[in-house]
């Protein structure tokens, strides 16, 4: 767990039981995952399908995650020069990569470790491990 000097947890939304990373990995393991893979595949030749998937599913989650990371910057949990959109892409891009290309197991533990590795380099000096 990552703890701030004042005992608040950094990026609790990532590490909590109901976080976005965990929910996405869980969803990809079921019927939703098969539908998403099909939509992304179909979207390669039908751009409107991919755009609708992005607008309805990806964009709202991305916007919410980036807002959470911006709050982390504003509260001093993350370095002021952190780029929330790049952190989001580093985490979720790796998840989609594993999901679509089956380059390795896609597990909750992987999601937790991925978040820890990505966030680690962006913690401010106010945050303690």
Backbone as CSV, one residue per row, in Angstrom:
resi,resn,N_x,N_y,N_z,CA_x,CA_y,CA_z,C_x,C_y,C_z
1,UNK,0.841,-1.171,0.000,0.000,0.000,0.000,0.887,1.234,0.000
2,UNK,0.464,2.261,-0.713,1.192,3.520,-0.776,0.529,4.479,0.197
3,UNK,1.313,5.108,1.074,0.744,5.966,2.102,1.372,7.342,2.031
4,UNK,0.550,8.382,2.171,1.054,9.744,2.236,1.529,10.046,3.640
5,UNK,2.287,11.114,3.781,2.799,11.511,5.087,1.662,11.707,6.088
6,UNK,0.496,12.168,5.626,-0.636,12.388,6.528,-1.536,11.158,6.647
7,UNK,-1.021,9.987,6.265,-1.694,8.691,6.388,-2.828,8.476,5.388
8,UNK,-2.984,9.341,4.391,-3.964,9.092,3.344,-3.328,8.179,2.306
9,UNK,-4.142,7.370,1.674,-3.618,6.476,0.638,-3.589,7.198,-0.698
10,UNK,-2.506,6.988,-1.427,-2.400,7.557,-2.768,-3.141,6.674,-3.758
11,UNK,-3.841,7.300,-4.656,-4.513,6.594,-5.748,-5.299,5.382,-5.250
12,UNK,-6.072,5.591,-4.197,-6.851,4.499,-3.606,-7.770,3.863,-4.639
13,UNK,-8.249,4.656,-5.584,-9.150,4.121,-6.594,-8.500,3.000,-7.378
14,UNK,-7.174,2.988,-7.506,-6.487,1.929,-8.254,-6.398,0.648,-7.443
15,UNK,-6.177,0.805,-6.165,-5.834,-0.352,-5.351,-7.009,-0.934,-4.578
16,UNK,-8.148,-0.241,-4.594,-9.293,-0.726,-3.842,-9.932,-1.924,-4.539
17,UNK,-10.777,-2.605,-3.822,-11.413,-3.825,-4.338,-12.234,-3.557,-5.595
18,UNK,-12.846,-2.395,-5.693,-13.749,-2.100,-6.807,-13.136,-1.112,-7.798
19,UNK,-11.835,-1.160,-7.962,-11.198,-0.186,-8.845,-11.408,-0.487,-10.319
20,UNK,-11.096,0.502,-11.156,-11.315,0.369,-12.600,-10.470,-0.735,-13.228
21,UNK,-9.238,-0.889,-12.794,-8.363,-1.923,-13.353,-8.933,-3.304,-13.061
22,UNK,-9.285,-3.545,-11.837,-9.845,-4.848,-11.440,-11.141,-5.130,-12.196
23,UNK,-12.010,-4.137,-12.271,-13.294,-4.344,-12.947,-13.098,-4.658,-14.424
24,UNK,-12.153,-3.966,-15.064,-11.918,-4.221,-16.488,-11.349,-5.622,-16.706
25,UNK,-10.378,-6.001,-15.902,-9.795,-7.344,-16.037,-10.854,-8.412,-15.789
26,UNK,-11.667,-8.226,-14.760,-12.756,-9.174,-14.494,-13.716,-9.248,-15.679
27,UNK,-14.064,-8.108,-16.243,-14.999,-8.067,-17.370,-14.418,-8.747,-18.600
28,UNK,-13.129,-8.542,-18.845,-12.495,-9.150,-20.013,-12.450,-10.662,-19.912
29,UNK,-12.607,-11.202,-18.720,-12.557,-12.641,-18.516,-13.890,-13.318,-18.835
30,UNK,-14.925,-12.526,-19.101,-16.238,-13.107,-19.343,-16.800,-12.779,-20.718
31,UNK,-18.115,-12.811,-20.791,-18.812,-12.555,-22.050,-18.490,-11.169,-22.605
32,UNK,-18.402,-10.187,-21.736,-18.080,-8.828,-22.163,-16.758,-8.801,-22.920
33,UNK,-15.792,-9.565,-22.464,-14.493,-9.611,-23.119,-14.589,-10.115,-24.545
34,UNK,-15.404,-11.138,-24.750,-15.586,-11.665,-26.098,-16.258,-10.638,-27.003
35,UNK,-17.208,-9.913,-26.454,-17.893,-8.874,-27.228,-16.921,-7.755,-27.582
36,UNK,-16.115,-7.317,-26.599,-15.146,-6.243,-26.833,-14.132,-6.656,-27.898
37,UNK,-13.604,-7.854,-27.780,-12.632,-8.330,-28.774,-13.255,-8.336,-30.166
38,UNK,-14.496,-8.760,-30.260,-15.188,-8.759,-31.543,-15.407,-7.359,-32.085
39,UNK,-15.796,-6.427,-31.216,-16.005,-5.038,-31.639,-14.707,-4.402,-32.120
40,UNK,-13.636,-4.641,-31.394,-12.346,-4.073,-31.798,-11.899,-4.672,-33.124
41,UNK,-12.073,-5.972,-33.284,-11.728,-6.620,-34.549,-12.566,-6.081,-35.701
42,UNK,-13.864,-6.020,-35.507,-14.768,-5.503,-36.536,-14.484,-4.033,-36.828
43,UNK,-14.095,-3.312,-35.794,-13.808,-1.886,-35.937,-12.618,-1.578,-36.828
44,UNK,-11.787,-2.572,-37.099,-10.645,-2.346,-37.977,-11.086,-2.090,-39.416
45,UNK,-12.214,-2.680,-39.810,-12.727,-2.442,-41.163,-13.994,-1.587,-41.157
46,UNK,-14.562,-1.385,-39.986,-15.763,-0.557,-39.827,-15.493,0.496,-38.756
47,UNK,-14.880,1.620,-39.130,-14.485,2.638,-38.153,-15.629,3.173,-37.297
48,UNK,-16.855,3.169,-37.816,-17.985,3.659,-37.015,-18.226,2.789,-35.787
49,UNK,-18.029,1.492,-35.934,-18.195,0.575,-34.797,-17.164,0.885,-33.725
50,UNK,-15.928,1.060,-34.137,-14.861,1.379,-33.185,-15.124,2.722,-32.502
51,UNK,-15.601,3.697,-33.258,-15.893,5.016,-32.692,-17.015,4.927,-31.661
52,UNK,-18.054,4.152,-31.962,-19.148,3.995,-31.005,-18.672,3.292,-29.739
53,UNK,-17.853,2.265,-29.898,-17.300,1.580,-28.728,-16.475,2.558,-27.888
54,UNK,-15.642,3.334,-28.550,-14.825,4.320,-27.836,-15.709,5.330,-27.118
55,UNK,-16.681,5.875,-27.805,-17.536,6.913,-27.217,-18.366,6.401,-26.048
56,UNK,-18.843,5.176,-26.144,-19.753,4.644,-25.123,-19.043,3.942,-23.968
57,UNK,-17.908,3.350,-24.242,-17.256,2.534,-23.217,-15.906,3.082,-22.783
58,UNK,-15.037,3.346,-23.724,-13.670,3.747,-23.391,-13.597,5.181,-22.883
59,UNK,-14.189,6.102,-23.611,-14.049,7.519,-23.286,-14.532,7.888,-21.883
60,UNK,-15.710,7.431,-21.444,-16.138,7.791,-20.081,-15.185,7.276,-18.995
61,UNK,-14.682,6.068,-19.169,-13.749,5.504,-18.180,-12.418,6.239,-18.209
62,UNK,-11.961,6.539,-19.412,-10.698,7.267,-19.572,-10.802,8.653,-18.927
63,UNK,-11.890,9.346,-19.202,-12.100,10.683,-18.648,-12.114,10.643,-17.122
64,UNK,-12.803,9.669,-16.555,-12.883,9.551,-15.090,-11.519,9.236,-14.484
65,UNK,-10.761,8.347,-15.108,-9.435,7.986,-14.594,-8.480,9.165,-14.686
66,UNK,-8.498,9.860,-15.790,-7.621,11.029,-15.942,-7.980,12.087,-14.915
67,UNK,-9.262,12.280,-14.644,-9.679,13.240,-13.611,-9.149,12.824,-12.240
68,UNK,-9.187,11.518,-11.933,-8.641,11.037,-10.655,-7.138,11.306,-10.571
69,UNK,-6.428,11.067,-11.661,-4.986,11.314,-11.663,-4.689,12.810,-11.571
70,UNK,-5.502,13.632,-12.180,-5.351,15.088,-12.038,-5.523,15.498,-10.577
71,UNK,-6.501,14.900,-9.898,-6.686,15.182,-8.471,-5.450,14.772,-7.679
72,UNK,-4.835,13.656,-8.080,-3.594,13.238,-7.431,-2.500,14.280,-7.591
73,UNK,-2.438,14.900,-8.736,-1.470,15.999,-8.953,-1.834,17.195,-8.076
74,UNK,-3.125,17.544,-8.069,-3.584,18.721,-7.324,-3.358,18.589,-5.824
75,UNK,-3.445,17.370,-5.299,-3.261,17.167,-3.860,-1.806,16.913,-3.487
76,UNK,-0.939,16.853,-4.493,0.473,16.627,-4.221,0.858,15.166,-4.096
77,UNK,-0.044,14.267,-4.378,0.271,12.846,-4.317,1.178,12.433,-5.469
78,UNK,0.996,13.078,-6.612,1.788,12.798,-7.802,2.583,14.046,-8.163
79,UNK,3.719,13.844,-8.832,4.535,14.966,-9.273,3.702,15.935,-10.098
80,UNK,4.020,17.204,-9.993,3.278,18.223,-10.730,3.457,18.096,-12.238
81,UNK,4.542,17.473,-12.686,4.757,17.317,-14.130,4.226,15.983,-14.677
82,UNK,3.482,15.248,-13.870,2.872,13.992,-14.303,1.861,14.264,-15.404
83,UNK,1.853,13.425,-16.405,0.899,13.512,-17.515,-0.169,12.433,-17.323
84,UNK,-1.317,12.773,-16.734,-2.344,11.770,-16.447,-2.790,10.953,-17.655
85,UNK,-2.879,11.571,-18.824,-3.315,10.800,-19.989,-2.294,9.728,-20.356
86,UNK,-1.009,10.023,-20.176,0.020,9.016,-20.462,0.030,7.902,-19.421
87,UNK,-0.202,8.253,-18.141,-0.295,7.216,-17.106,-1.476,6.294,-17.407
88,UNK,-2.599,6.882,-17.752,-3.773,6.095,-18.102,-3.453,5.134,-19.245
89,UNK,-2.824,5.648,-20.291,-2.510,4.808,-21.448,-1.500,3.721,-21.108
90,UNK,-0.541,4.025,-20.252,0.456,3.025,-19.864,-0.211,1.853,-19.143
91,UNK,-1.157,2.154,-18.294,-1.826,1.100,-17.529,-2.831,0.351,-18.395
92,UNK,-3.762,1.083,-18.967,-4.828,0.421,-19.712,-4.349,-0.103,-21.063
93,UNK,-3.351,0.541,-21.658,-2.784,0.026,-22.901,-2.177,-1.346,-22.697
94,UNK,-1.496,-1.528,-21.585,-0.900,-2.833,-21.281,-1.978,-3.892,-21.055
95,UNK,-3.076,-3.497,-20.442,-4.170,-4.444,-20.209,-4.800,-4.857,-21.534
96,UNK,-5.086,-3.874,-22.389,-5.657,-4.208,-23.696,-4.686,-5.050,-24.522
97,UNK,-3.401,-4.770,-24.436,-2.387,-5.542,-25.157,-2.444,-7.009,-24.743
98,UNK,-2.441,-7.246,-23.436,-2.508,-8.630,-22.950,-3.823,-9.281,-23.339
99,UNK,-4.892,-8.508,-23.258,-6.220,-9.023,-23.569,-6.338,-9.418,-25.044
100,UNK,-5.944,-8.531,-25.921,-6.155,-8.768,-27.348,-5.124,-9.695,-27.980
101,UNK,-3.872,-9.589,-27.563,-2.811,-10.379,-28.179,-2.446,-11.630,-27.389
102,UNK,-3.043,-11.765,-26.196,-2.787,-12.950,-25.363,-1.295,-13.167,-25.154
103,UNK,-0.582,-12.069,-24.904,0.876,-12.142,-24.743,1.285,-12.686,-23.378
104,UNK,0.339,-12.847,-22.490,0.589,-13.385,-21.159,-0.717,-13.394,-20.394
105,UNK,-0.713,-13.951,-19.197,-1.951,-14.012,-18.421,-2.428,-12.610,-18.027
106,UNK,-3.731,-12.432,-18.050,-4.349,-11.174,-17.639,-5.051,-11.439,-16.312
107,UNK,-4.358,-11.108,-15.226,-4.847,-11.408,-13.886,-4.979,-10.142,-13.058
108,UNK,-5.733,-10.253,-11.989,-5.869,-9.132,-11.056,-4.499,-8.767,-10.496
109,UNK,-3.696,-9.746,-10.180,-2.344,-9.492,-9.655,-1.517,-8.699,-10.664
110,UNK,-1.607,-9.054,-11.932,-0.913,-8.288,-12.959,-1.386,-6.833,-12.928
111,UNK,-2.693,-6.619,-12.845,-3.221,-5.257,-12.795,-2.676,-4.469,-11.626
112,UNK,-2.619,-5.090,-10.452,-2.083,-4.419,-9.267,-0.605,-4.079,-9.444
113,UNK,0.163,-5.024,-9.960,1.596,-4.788,-10.164,1.837,-3.736,-11.239
114,UNK,1.047,-3.773,-12.267,1.158,-2.793,-13.342,0.917,-1.382,-12.805
115,UNK,-0.157,-1.214,-12.058,-0.454,0.097,-11.470,0.684,0.539,-10.559
116,UNK,1.155,-0.345,-9.712,2.244,-0.003,-8.793,3.481,0.460,-9.558
117,UNK,3.846,-0.266,-10.603,5.040,0.095,-11.382,4.879,1.438,-12.084
118,UNK,3.726,1.665,-12.675,3.502,2.913,-13.407,3.427,4.096,-12.447
119,UNK,2.689,3.942,-11.358,2.513,5.049,-10.408,3.804,5.345,-9.649
120,UNK,4.609,4.319,-9.362,5.821,4.478,-8.556,6.694,5.637,-9.040
121,UNK,6.913,5.750,-10.304,7.783,6.799,-10.837,7.179,8.180,-10.818
122,UNK,5.922,8.279,-10.433,5.245,9.570,-10.462,4.802,10.046,-9.087
123,UNK,5.135,9.280,-8.054,4.789,9.719,-6.702,5.612,10.956,-6.355
124,UNK,4.980,11.850,-5.680,5.707,13.048,-5.251,6.531,12.718,-4.023
125,UNK,7.404,13.641,-3.666,8.212,13.460,-2.464,7.365,13.460,-1.210
126,UNK,6.113,13.890,-1.306,5.184,13.877,-0.167,4.622,12.495,0.113
127,UNK,4.754,11.587,-0.840,4.209,10.246,-0.695,5.264,9.299,-0.182
128,UNK,4.867,8.395,0.670,5.757,7.369,1.210,5.329,6.019,0.697
129,UNK,6.244,5.090,0.556,5.888,3.718,0.156,5.478,2.929,1.364
